[in-house]
């Protein structure tokens, strides 16, 4: 374990079972499960909590798990969320806890997020220094499947009411013991588009009797790159990326159909509408110029993630009181997307980033600097388990102070 995470200056919570928690993180990492397939992981979470005497509810949002800890007399409640799913990618690490399953990998640290919240649950259940209810939410399908929305639609907030909700994600390259907690828009909305071009196929030796859907699709892909540069204000953050282009089955056949698709990220609904309009306009006119027809689909998958100013200020105060102002790092809004936005659309709260370090934990493998998220060499830093758990505990104790709990036997 990294010394930074063990030093007395960090004022970490006491976790006598830290070795077991690290072992659990490694086991989850070694057995990654994709969206809505987190049956083993969810059962590990549930049985771990039950082993500590904490009641759980399984199957919320298909494979989600929620535990509610209550203490004292207050009706106030706070929710904490961790994600559990892995990514459909091949792991290239060689450490003992590398993925046992080809094509699946915990390359975003959800294994660590899960165990950080479990560690906080253990301490909160043991110490009981809060007055109210803490809902511990273990969410499926963050990467692909909008698991947060599935839990919301499954009655998460009706079954487990709360006044505010908080999430946390590790961030490689930020030093251990540092956090990002900024108000307002922090992660972009996510939309996807598909464009299907239909022409007239034929033999490659007689191109003059065809109308080439593939050439039209390629030209559409090129023209799309001008949308951000020429159709939007330079002050409007937006990303439009073509990520797929497919056509044809043989080298000597001009295909009659081609399709392309991609992703759009932005923060502003008016900007998003403008991008959708330009995508449709480009596809229609380019396809027409090649004597082809076109089908266009545009889907808004998730909203932008917006941190509530008051709850963000609370998180910042908790961090400053614990680690000092130098622990708060400022990052610009990200163009990545996060389905925790669905939960923040229902309740005020804050999404916090916690520094994953600079690969000090990767046993000399970090020759190219900190390993980014969604990289085949990524691994969560175990030093974050007590760090993240301590933040969760301090946030709960700040939100649900014990000052209102009546001493036992006090009837007044």
C-alpha positions in Angstrom: 0.0 0.0 0.0 1.3 3.4 -0.9 2.8 5.3 2.1 0.9 8.5 1.2 -2.3 6.7 2.0 -1.1 5.4 5.3 0.6 8.5 6.8 -0.8 9.9 10.0 -1.2 13.3 8.4 -4.0 11.9 6.2 -6.2 11.2 9.2 -7.7 8.1 7.7 -10.5 6.1 9.2 -9.6 2.9 10.9 -10.1 -0.1 8.7 -8.8 -3.2 10.5 -10.1 -5.3 7.5 -8.1 -3.3 4.9 -6.2 -6.3 3.7 -9.4 -8.2 3.1 -10.9 -5.2 1.2 -7.9 -5.0 -1.0 -8.2 -8.7 -1.7 -11.8 -8.2 -2.6 -10.9 -5.4 -5.0 -8.4 -7.7 -6.7 -10.9 -10.5 -6.9 -13.5 -8.2 -8.5 -10.8 -7.0 -10.9 -9.9 -10.5 -11.9 -13.6 -11.4 -12.6 -15.0 -8.4 -14.5 -18.6 -8.4 -15.6 -20.2 -6.2 -18.3 -23.4 -4.1 -18.1 -26.3 -5.9 -16.4 -24.2 -9.0 -16.1 -22.7 -8.1 -12.7 -24.3 -11.1 -11.0 -21.1 -12.3 -9.3 -20.0 -8.8 -8.3 -23.4 -7.8 -7.0 -23.6 -11.0 -4.9 -20.1 -10.3 -3.5 -21.3 -6.8 -2.5 -24.5 -8.1 -1.0 -22.9 -11.0 1.0 -20.1 -8.8 2.2 -22.6 -6.2 3.6 -24.7 -8.9 5.1 -21.7 -10.5 6.7 -21.2 -7.2 8.6 -24.9 -7.2 9.7 -26.1 -4.7 7.1 -29.4 -5.5 5.3 -29.4 -5.2 1.5 -31.9 -5.1 -1.3 -30.9 -6.9 -4.5 -32.0 -6.5 -8.1 -32.7 -2.8 -8.3 -32.2 -1.7 -11.9 -31.7 -5.4 -12.8 -28.4 -6.1 -11.0 -28.1 -3.1 -8.6 -27.7 -3.5 -4.9 -28.8 -0.9 -2.2 -28.2 -1.0 1.5 -29.7 1.5 3.9 -27.9 2.3 7.2 -30.0 4.2 9.8 -29.0 5.7 13.2 -30.5 8.1 15.6 -33.7 10.2 15.1 -33.2 12.4 12.1 -35.4 12.0 9.0 -32.6 13.3 6.8 -31.0 11.0 4.4 -27.9 11.0 2.1 -27.1 8.6 -0.8 -23.7 7.5 -1.9 -23.2 5.8 -5.3 -20.5 3.5 -6.7 -20.5 1.7 -10.1 -19.7 -2.0 -10.6 -19.5 -2.8 -14.3 -16.4 -3.4 -16.5 -15.5 -2.7 -20.1 -15.6 -4.9 -23.2 -11.8 -4.7 -23.8 -8.7 -6.9 -23.5 -6.5 -6.3 -20.4 -2.7 -6.1 -21.2 -1.5 -6.1 -17.5 0.5 -9.0 -16.1 -0.1 -8.6 -12.4 -1.7 -11.6 -10.5 -5.1 -10.0 -10.3 -5.4 -9.3 -14.1 -8.7 -10.2 -15.8 -9.3 -13.9 -16.1 -11.8 -13.3 -18.9 -10.6 -12.3 -22.4 -12.4 -9.3 -23.8 -13.5 -8.0 -20.4 -11.5 -5.6 -18.1 -12.0 -3.2 -15.2 -10.2 -0.4 -17.1 -12.1 2.4 -15.4 -11.7 1.6 -11.7 -15.3 0.5 -10.9 -13.8 -2.4 -8.9 -12.1 0.2 -6.7 -15.2 2.5 -6.5 -17.2 -0.5 -5.2 -14.7 -1.4 -2.5 -14.2 2.2 -1.4 -18.0 2.4 -0.7 -17.9 -1.0 1.0 -15.1 0.3 3.2 -17.1 3.3 4.1 -20.1 1.1 4.9 -18.1 -1.0 7.3 -16.8 2.0 9.2 -20.2 3.8 9.3 -21.9 0.7 10.5 -19.3 0.1 13.2 -18.9 3.6 14.5 -22.5 4.9 14.1 -21.4 8.6 14.3 -24.3 9.9 12.2 -27.9 10.8 12.8 -30.2 9.8 9.9 -30.0 7.4 7.0 -27.2 6.6 4.6 -28.2 4.8 1.3 -25.3 2.9 -0.2 -26.0 2.4 -3.9 -24.0 -0.1 -6.0 -25.0 0.6 -9.6 -24.8 -1.6 -12.7 -24.1 -0.6 -16.3 -22.5 2.8 -16.0 -20.3 2.2 -19.1 -23.0 1.0 -21.5 -26.6 0.7 -20.5 -27.5 3.7 -18.4 -27.7 1.7 -15.2 -28.4 4.9 -13.2 -31.5 5.5 -15.2 -32.6 1.9 -14.8 -32.3 2.2 -11.0 -34.2 5.5 -11.1 -37.0 3.9 -13.2 -37.0 1.0 -10.8 -38.1 3.3 -8.0 -34.7 4.0 -6.4 -35.7 7.4 -4.9 -39.1 6.2 -3.8 -37.8 3.1 -2.1 -34.7 4.8 -0.7 -35.6 8.5 -0.2 -32.8 11.0 0.2 -32.1 14.7 0.4 -28.9 14.6 -1.6 -26.8 12.1 -3.6 -23.1 11.9 -4.2 -20.8 10.0 -6.6 -17.0 9.7 -6.9 -14.6 8.6 -9.6 -10.9 8.1 -9.7 -8.8 10.2 -12.0 -5.3 9.1 -13.2 -2.6 11.8 -13.2 -4.0 13.6 -10.1 -1.8 13.1 -7.1 -3.0 10.9 -4.2 -4.8 12.9 -1.6 -6.2 15.4 -4.2 -9.8 15.9 -5.2 -11.9 17.8 -7.8 -15.2 19.2 -6.7 -16.6 22.0 -8.9 -20.1 23.3 -9.2 -22.1 23.4 -12.4 -21.7 21.4 -15.6 -18.9 18.8 -15.2 -19.5 16.1 -17.8 -21.1 16.5 -21.1 -24.4 15.1 -22.4 -24.1 12.1 -24.7 -26.0 11.6 -27.9 -25.4 9.1 -30.8 -26.2 9.4 -34.5 -26.4 6.8 -37.3 -26.7 7.6 -41.0 -27.6 4.9 -43.5 -26.9 5.7 -47.2 -28.7 3.7 -49.8 -27.5 3.6 -53.5 -27.3 1.1 -56.3 -24.5 -1.5 -56.1 -22.8 -3.4 -58.8 -19.6 -4.8 -60.2 -16.4 -2.8 -59.7 -15.7 -3.0 -63.4 -18.9 -1.1 -64.2 -19.0 1.7 -61.7 -20.9 4.0 -64.2 -24.1 2.0 -63.7 -23.9 2.3 -59.9 -24.6 5.0 -57.4 -22.0 4.6 -54.7 -23.3 4.7 -51.2 -19.8 4.1 -49.8 -18.3 7.2 -51.4 -21.3 9.2 -50.2 -20.9 7.9 -46.6 -17.1 8.8 -46.7 -17.9 12.3 -47.9 -20.5 12.7 -45.2 -17.9 11.6 -42.6 -15.5 14.2 -43.9 -18.0 17.0 -43.9 -19.2 16.3 -40.3 -15.7 17.3 -39.1 -16.6 20.9 -40.1 -19.6 21.2 -37.8 -17.8 22.2 -34.6 -15.3 24.4 -36.5 -17.7 26.3 -38.7 -21.3 25.9 -37.4 -20.8 26.6 -33.7 -19.4 29.5 -31.7 -15.8 29.0 -30.6 -17.0 29.5 -27.0 -19.4 26.6 -27.2 -17.8 23.3 -26.0 -18.8 20.4 -28.2 -17.4 17.2 -29.7 -18.7 15.5 -32.8 -16.9 12.2 -33.6 -17.5 9.7 -36.4 -16.5 6.4 -34.8 -17.9 3.8 -37.2 -18.1 3.4 -41.0 -19.2 0.1 -42.5 -20.0 -1.1 -46.0 -19.4 -4.0 -48.4 -18.7 -7.7 -48.2 -16.2 -8.3 -51.1 -13.4 -6.6 -53.0 -15.1 -6.8 -56.4 -18.5 -5.5 -55.4 -19.6 -1.9 -55.0 -22.0 -2.0 -52.1 -25.5 -0.6 -52.4 -25.6 0.4 -48.7 -23.2 2.1 -46.3 -23.7 3.4 -42.8 -21.8 5.5 -40.4 -22.3 6.5 -36.8 -20.8 8.4 -34.0 -21.2 10.4 -30.8 -22.0 14.0 -29.8 -20.9 15.6 -26.5 -22.0 19.1 -25.3 -23.5 21.0 -22.4 -26.1 23.2 -24.0 -29.4 22.0 -25.5 -29.4 24.8 -28.1 -25.9 23.7 -29.2 -27.1 20.1 -29.4 -30.1 21.0 -31.5 -27.8 22.9 -33.9 -25.5 19.9 -34.2 -28.4 17.6 -34.9 -29.7 20.0 -37.6 -26.3 20.2 -39.3 -25.8 16.4 -39.2 -29.1 15.8 -40.9 -28.6 18.6 -43.4 -25.1 17.3 -44.4 -26.3 13.8 -44.7 -29.3 14.7 -46.8 -27.4 16.9 -49.3 -24.3 14.8 -49.7 -26.4 11.7 -50.2 -28.5 13.5 -52.8 -25.4 14.8 -54.6 -24.4 11.1 -55.1 -27.9 10.2 -56.2 -28.4 8.2 -53.1 -31.1 8.2 -50.4 -30.5 8.5 -46.7 -31.9 7.5 -43.3 -30.9 9.5 -40.2 -31.3 8.7 -36.5 -30.3 10.9 -33.5 -30.7 9.6 -30.0 -30.1 11.6 -26.8 -28.7 9.0 -24.4 -27.9 10.9 -21.3 -28.0 14.5 -20.0 -25.1 16.6 -18.9 -23.9 16.1 -15.4 -24.6 19.2 -13.3 -23.2 19.5 -9.7 -25.4 21.4 -7.3 -23.6 24.5 -6.0 -24.6 24.1 -2.3 -23.8 20.4 -2.2 -20.5 21.0 -4.0 -19.6 23.6 -1.5 -20.3 21.1 1.2 -17.9 18.6 -0.4 -15.2 21.3 -0.8 -15.5 22.2 2.9 -15.2 18.6 4.0 -12.1 18.2 1.9 -10.5 21.4 3.0 -11.2 20.8 6.7 -9.7 17.3 6.3 -6.7 17.8 4.0 -6.3 21.6 3.5 -7.1 23.8 0.6 -4.1 22.4 -1.4 -6.0 19.1 -1.8 -8.6 20.7 -4.0 -7.6 20.7 -7.7 -9.3 22.7 -10.5 -10.1 20.9 -13.8 -12.1 22.3 -16.7 -15.4 20.6 -17.5 -14.9 17.2 -19.2 -16.3 16.1 -22.5 -16.7 12.6 -21.3 -20.2 11.5 -20.1 -21.4 9.9 -16.9 -24.9 8.4 -16.3 -24.8 9.6 -12.7 -26.3 12.7 -14.3 -29.7 10.8 -14.3 -29.5 10.6 -10.5 -28.4 14.3 -10.1 -31.4 15.2 -12.3 -33.6 13.8 -9.5 -31.8 15.0 -6.4 -29.2 17.7 -5.7 -25.7 16.4 -5.2 -22.1 16.4 -6.4 -19.8 14.2 -8.5 -16.3 14.2 -7.1 -13.0 13.1 -8.7 -10.3 11.6 -6.5 -6.7 11.5 -7.7 -5.5 8.0 -8.7 -1.9 9.0 -8.5 0.8 8.9 -11.2 1.1 5.1 -11.4 3.3 4.7 -8.3 1.3 1.5 -7.6 2.1 -0.2 -10.9 5.4 -1.9 -10.0 7.6 0.0 -12.5 5.2 -0.6 -15.5 4.5 3.1 -15.8 7.1 3.9 -18.5 4.8 6.3 -20.3 3.3 8.2 -17.4 -0.1 7.8 -15.6 -2.2 5.2 -17.4 -5.5 6.7 -18.6 -8.9 5.4 -18.0 -10.1 2.9 -20.6 -6.5 1.9 -21.3 -5.6 -1.8 -21.5 -2.8 -1.2 -18.9 -4.9 0.7 -16.3 -5.2 -0.5 -12.7 -7.0 1.1 -9.8 -4.7 2.3 -7.0 -5.4 0.4 -3.8 -4.2 3.4 -1.8 -7.5 5.1 -2.7 -9.6 2.5 -0.7 -8.9 4.2 2.7 -8.7 7.6 1.1 -12.1 7.4 -0.7 -13.7 5.7 2.3 -12.5 8.4 4.6 -14.0 11.1 2.3 -17.3 9.2 2.3 -17.4 8.9 6.0 -16.5 12.6 6.6 -19.2 13.7 4.2 -21.8 11.5 5.9 -20.8 12.8 9.4 -21.0 16.4 8.1 -24.3 15.9 6.4 -25.9 13.9 9.3 -24.3 15.3 12.5 -24.8 13.4 15.7 -25.6 16.5 17.8 -29.3 15.8 17.6 -29.2 12.2 18.8 -30.7 12.0 22.3 -28.7 10.1 24.9 -30.1 6.7 25.7 -32.8 7.0 28.3 -33.4 10.7 27.6 -37.2 11.2 27.2 -37.2 14.9 26.8 
